[in-house]
Amino acid sequence: MTDRYAVIGNPVAHSKSPRIHAMFAEQTGQDLSYEKLLAPIDGFVDTVEAFISDGGRGANVTVPFKLEAYDLANQISEFARHARAANTLSFSGKQIHADNTDGAGLLRDIKLNLDFDPAGKRVLLMGAGGAARGILLPLLEARPAILIIANRTVDKALRLAQSNQNQPYALQTVLSGHGYDDLSGQHFDLVINATSSSLSDALPPLPEGLFAPGALAYDIMYGKGLTAFLAFAEEQNAHRLADGLGMLVEQAALSFHIWRGVRPDARPVISALRQE
């Protein structure tokens, strides 16, 4: 029988995941189906249990259910535990395994597709919410020289930085949390927007002169064209701009590998989606 997978969210109609996984399956010769499941806001667990009963083998989880997915699992990966959220579930008997491939997908996009190595670089991570938590551990693993977390609510940035000071990967990185006012006069090689500002086409209060020569500006949002953040980066002469489409496909490729034991090549899928 064809193995069944799904993406579960609310809303979910816009999801590109079925298209992405269909291309992965064709590329790797895997026999699977992948569908969209709209879960009621108060019905995530029931939706997952019904999908498992119907033979579901795994699921991607999108907003607003990543925290519930984490709580539902009885086996949890290091990345999911660190983010306290899961975007990938695997089902085997009564076991539900949770993983979080968002941060690793981001780093694969930055390093492999954009040819930017954060090692030894100055990195600014904007935001201190769930998206930033999911990104932080893989970023620390990349061993930047400096990693600053900036947030409108300064205490959240401070707590996130302080809670990761003793991570083994943080020992080679100067990690700190700040408000946006503290960024004046500083320059970064990589600036990542992990805030929700691009949803409303808003811009966090960033100072001018933020981007060092050769800098990469990365917005984890995709499908919105030149966001306010990327437009600001362009005006500030950032060397390169990138949206989150590559992250989306790379995190899906990691989910596919978890489920199928085969790692697809994300690059032709990213190219196809951009052309579409």
Stockholm file with secondary structure:
# STOCKHOLM 1.0

chainA/1-276         MTDRYAVIGNPVAHSKSPRIHAMFAEQTGQDLSYEKLLAPIDGFVDTVEAFISDGGRGANVTVPFKLEAYDLANQISEFARHARAANTLSFSGKQIHADNTDGAGLLRDIKLNLDFDPAGKRVLLMGAGGAARGILLPLLEARPAILIIANRTVDKALRLAQSNQNQPYALQTVLSGHGYDDLSGQHFDLVINATSSSLSDALPPLPEGLFAPGALAYDIMYGKGLTAFLAFAEEQNAHRLADGLGMLVEQAALSFHIWRGVRPDARPVISALRQE
#=GR chainA/1-276 SS CCEEEEEEESSCTTCCHHHHHHHHHHHHTCCEEEEEEECCTTCHHHHHHHHHHTTEEEEEECTTCHHHHHHHCSEECHHHHHHTCCSEEEEETTEEEEECCHHHHHHHIIIIISCCCCTTCEEEEECCSHHHHHHHHHHHHTCCSEEEEECSSHHHHHHHHHTTTTCGGGGGSEEEEECGGGGTTCCEEEEEECSSGGGGTCCCCCCSSCEEEEEEEEESCCSSSSCHHHHHHHHTTCSEEECSHHHHHHHHHHHHHHHHSCCCCSHHHHHHHHHC
#=GC SS_cons         CCEEEEEEESSCTTCCHHHHHHHHHHHHTCCEEEEEEECCTTCHHHHHHHHHHTTEEEEEECTTCHHHHHHHCSEECHHHHHHTCCSEEEEETTEEEEECCHHHHHHHIIIIISCCCCTTCEEEEECCSHHHHHHHHHHHHTCCSEEEEECSSHHHHHHHHHTTTTCGGGGGSEEEEECGGGGTTCCEEEEEECSSGGGGTCCCCCCSSCEEEEEEEEESCCSSSSCHHHHHHHHTTCSEEECSHHHHHHHHHHHHHHHHSCCCCSHHHHHHHHHC
//
